[in-house]
Amino acid sequence: MKRITLSQLEKTHKINDYMELYSVVTALIQEEKIKPVKTTGLNGKKPALFKEYWVIEGKEDFSAYVEELSYLFVSMISTDYYLGHRKQYVEDREWVLRLNQFLKTNRESLSTAKSLNERSFEIWHREKFLKEEQGKKILKRCGISMEQLNVYETTEPLSYYVHTRTTPQNMLILENKDTFYSMRKHLLTGQNRIIDTEIGTVIYGAGKGIYRSFQDFSLCAEPYMKEKENILYYLGDIDYEGILIYETLAEQFAGEYKVQPFVQGYAAMLQKAEKMGFEKLPRMKERQNQKIGELFYSFFDREIQEKIQRLLESGCYIPQEILSVEDL
């Protein structure tokens, strides 16, 4: 509540006569528009008035909104939250009404899956309303889930080079961009083997970005890429993070695709690093997640397992870029 002084009340109401001021102040108190701040004391005049007053804000009339919430909305929208938080409803009302209108007139559109931004624009005429503005809060207050809106989030398109579409074939996912370009360049010369393994397609994983890209793999990949007989290989940096990217990818999509390390590629990286000397390798970034499992190691023989373990324990790593076109 705001405070107002007696002199401010006098100026506000343009009063020059004290008895008139007394009458006005008394009337405002009776109408519950102000109440005295008794700790400020009286003004010493007769009849006395307190020196300061609390201004009592008028109570907002929500009756029209209660009626609206009770009878206007489609059954898919729950009004329980807003009936208990009427002031919030006044703030959200424009967006809730747009949602209600959409469900009234265009609900059949929900049978077709649409992107988050497309659905957002369709309902509220703002493409970022669901993703970046208050759209998700509005839905929660209305008791509607994202699943009910039948939306999907778009991912970065999968970048890949097709050397052949014959199946079954070996496909190779690469963690880093430079290695992807080198291997594509190698295949473009007419070669069909990479480190003694025939490869039909190379895919750029973009590090952890591969998780998002692979979520849409079954929907967006070319038909030949989804053949169950194909083998998916993965090649990344030899450090904790690179191994964890592989293990996470393999585990997340184990029910759909079998992803295995490109053993020949990792062996070639280790061999080249040994020739130059492990002591010359770069140091790993600090605070890498070291909680790798046994899946990655299970594809290698004991000798290579031990070499990788020694490398990681030394705090060094082998970047994928150690392999150049000449090594392929």
Backbone hydrogen bonds, N-H to C=O, Kabsch-Sander energy under -0.5 kcal/mol:
donor,donor_aa,acceptor,acceptor_aa,energy
2,K,55,V,-0.7
4,I,53,Y,-2.7
6,L,51,K,-2.6
9,L,5,T,-2.1
10,E,6,L,-2.0
11,K,7,S,-2.1
12,T,8,Q,-2.9
13,H,9,L,-2.2
14,K,11,K,-0.9
15,I,10,E,-2.4
21,L,17,D,-2.0
22,Y,18,Y,-2.7
23,S,19,M,-2.0
24,V,20,E,-2.4
25,V,21,L,-2.8
26,T,22,Y,-2.4
27,A,23,S,-2.2
28,L,24,V,-2.4
29,I,25,V,-2.0
30,Q,26,T,-2.2
31,E,27,A,-2.1
32,E,29,I,-1.4
33,K,28,L,-2.7
34,I,28,L,-1.2
35,K,54,W,-1.7
37,V,52,E,-2.5
38,K,36,P,-1.1
40,T,37,V,-2.0
41,G,38,K,-1.4
43,N,49,L,-2.3
51,K,41,G,-2.3
53,Y,4,I,-2.5
54,W,35,K,-3.7
55,V,2,K,-3.1
56,I,33,K,-2.6
56,I,54,W,-0.7
57,E,55,V,-0.7
62,F,60,E,-0.8
66,V,62,F,-2.3
67,E,63,S,-1.9
68,E,64,A,-1.9
69,L,65,Y,-2.9
70,S,66,V,-1.7
71,Y,67,E,-1.6
72,L,68,E,-2.5
77,I,74,V,-1.4
78,S,76,M,-0.6
78,S,142,C,-2.8
83,L,79,T,-2.3
84,G,80,D,-1.3
85,H,81,Y,-0.9
89,Y,85,H,-1.6
90,V,86,R,-1.9
91,E,87,K,-1.5
92,D,88,Q,-2.4
93,R,89,Y,-1.8
95,W,92,D,-1.0
96,V,92,D,-2.1
97,L,93,R,-2.6
98,R,94,E,-1.5
99,L,95,W,-2.0
100,N,96,V,-2.5
101,Q,97,L,-2.5
102,F,98,R,-2.2
103,L,99,L,-2.3
104,K,100,N,-1.8
105,T,101,Q,-2.3
106,N,102,F,-3.2
109,S,106,N,-1.9
110,L,107,R,-2.1
111,S,108,E,-1.6
112,T,109,S,-1.7
113,A,111,S,-0.5
114,K,150,N,-1.9
116,L,152,Y,-1.7
119,R,115,S,-2.6
120,S,116,L,-2.1
121,F,117,N,-2.2
122,E,118,E,-2.2
123,I,119,R,-2.1
124,W,120,S,-2.7
125,H,121,F,-1.7
126,R,120,S,-0.8
129,F,126,R,-1.4
132,E,128,K,-2.9
133,E,128,K,-1.2
135,G,129,F,-2.4
138,I,134,Q,-2.3
139,L,135,G,-2.4
140,K,136,K,-2.2
141,R,137,K,-2.4
142,C,138,I,-1.5
143,G,140,K,-1.1
144,I,139,L,-2.7
149,L,145,S,-0.9
150,N,146,M,-0.5
150,N,147,E,-1.2
151,V,146,M,-0.8
152,Y,114,K,-1.5
159,S,204,Y,-0.6
160,Y,158,L,-0.5
161,Y,202,V,-2.8
163,H,161,Y,-0.7
163,H,200,G,-2.9
164,T,200,G,-1.7
171,M,231,I,-3.0
172,L,201,T,-2.8
173,I,171,M,-0.5
173,I,233,Y,-3.0
174,L,203,I,-3.1
175,E,235,L,-2.2
180,F,176,N,-1.6
181,Y,177,K,-2.4
182,S,178,D,-2.2
183,M,179,T,-2.5
184,R,180,F,-2.3
185,K,181,Y,-2.5
186,H,182,S,-2.1
187,L,183,M,-2.2
188,L,184,R,-2.3
189,T,185,K,-0.8
189,T,186,H,-0.7
190,G,187,L,-1.7
191,Q,186,H,-1.0
194,I,197,T,-3.2
195,I,328,L,-1.8
197,T,194,I,-0.9
199,I,192,N,-1.9
200,G,170,N,-2.8
201,T,170,N,-1.1
202,V,161,Y,-2.0
203,I,172,L,-3.1
204,Y,159,S,-3.1
205,G,174,L,-3.5
205,G,203,I,-0.7
206,A,174,L,-0.6
207,G,175,E,-1.7
209,G,206,A,-2.3
210,I,207,G,-1.5
211,Y,208,K,-1.6
212,R,208,K,-0.5
213,S,209,G,-2.1
214,F,210,I,-2.4
215,Q,211,Y,-0.8
215,Q,212,R,-0.7
216,D,212,R,-0.6
216,D,213,S,-0.9
217,F,214,F,-1.0
219,L,216,D,-0.9
220,C,216,D,-3.0
221,A,217,F,-2.2
225,M,222,E,-1.0
226,K,222,E,-0.8
226,K,223,P,-1.0
227,E,224,Y,-1.2
230,N,227,E,-1.6
231,I,169,Q,-2.1
232,L,258,K,-1.0
233,Y,171,M,-3.4
233,Y,231,I,-0.6
234,Y,260,Q,-1.7
235,L,173,I,-2.4
238,I,318,I,-2.7
239,D,237,D,-1.3
243,I,239,D,-2.3
244,L,240,Y,-2.5
245,I,241,E,-2.2
246,Y,242,G,-1.7
247,E,243,I,-2.5
248,T,244,L,-2.6
249,L,245,I,-2.3
250,A,246,Y,-2.9
251,E,247,E,-2.2
252,Q,248,T,-2.8
253,F,249,L,-1.7
254,A,251,E,-1.0
256,E,253,F,-1.2
257,Y,253,F,-3.4
259,V,257,Y,-0.7
260,Q,232,L,-2.5
262,F,234,Y,-2.9
263,V,261,P,-1.8
265,G,262,F,-0.7
266,Y,262,F,-2.1
267,A,263,V,-2.7
268,A,264,Q,-2.0
269,M,265,G,-2.0
270,L,266,Y,-2.4
271,Q,267,A,-2.4
272,K,268,A,-2.1
273,A,269,M,-2.2
274,E,270,L,-2.5
275,K,271,Q,-1.6
276,M,272,K,-1.6
277,G,273,A,-1.6
280,K,277,G,-1.9
281,L,278,F,-1.8
284,M,315,G,-3.1
288,Q,285,K,-0.7
290,Q,288,Q,-0.6
292,I,290,Q,-2.0
298,S,294,E,-1.9
299,F,296,F,-1.4
300,F,297,Y,-2.1
305,Q,301,D,-2.3
306,E,302,R,-2.3
307,K,303,E,-1.8
308,I,304,I,-2.5
309,Q,305,Q,-2.4
310,R,306,E,-2.5
311,L,307,K,-2.2
312,L,308,I,-2.5
313,E,309,Q,-2.4
314,S,310,R,-1.4
315,G,312,L,-1.3
316,C,311,L,-1.3
317,Y,282,P,-1.9
318,I,238,I,-1.4
322,I,319,P,-1.9
323,L,320,Q,-1.9
324,S,322,I,-0.5
327,D,324,S,-1.7
328,L,324,S,-0.5
328,L,325,V,-1.3
